[in-house]
Amino acid sequence: MNTNLNSQIPAARSLSSEGWATVAGVIGSALLVAKKFLTQKAAKPEPMSRADFYAELLALKDHIHAGQLAILEKLDANHRELLGALEWQANRISALESGLARVDERTRN
């Protein structure tokens, strides 16, 4: 053991680029391992039984059928409205034609 109080303290060695790469690799690996063990795993959905699947499918079919019926009712209402407007126009045209025919008869004599 050296008892000289004035002895030189050895200088700290600096790390080379390879040393820094090694340190970064070790820290990165530690972070990845910690992430793997600390993160929660997503819950797997429970498989649906065949009966439940067909029950859901039947409910969806009924829902779609109800939507189609609503659309058909709206189409029927629009169709009736258009037929009524067409009948009104036909009556108007008939009245105009009969009036024109009377005017035509008066002017011929």
Secondary structure, 3 states (H helix, E strand, C coil): CCCCCCCCCCCCCCCCHHHHHHHHHHHHHHHHHHHHHHCCCCCCCCCCCHHHHHHHHHHHHHHHHHHHHHHHHHHHHHHHHHHHHHHHHHHHHHHHHHHHHHHHHHHHC
